[in-house]
Amino acid sequence: MTEPFTTDDLERPVENAAGEVIGTVEAIDDDIAFLDTSAGLVDSVRATLCWNGDRDDTVTIHARDVDEVSSTMIRLECDSEE
């Protein structure tokens, strides 16, 4: 996805590439979405996006991390080359 997030994406569930819900979009800022994640799923989000850095309480998703958007969900992809 290269388009910025819109207010239509608010409260939309976010799934990893395996189809597991990892959070819900709570806020947006152009091409960044801020996720509300359930306890224990932050590590899944980090693994989905191939993040290896320090842990942070805020989970952000960039539009470039999105594989598919439908009326019911946002699905992420994992680019292992990043």
Order of alpha helices (4+ residues) and beta strands (2+ residues): beta-beta-beta-alpha-beta-beta-beta
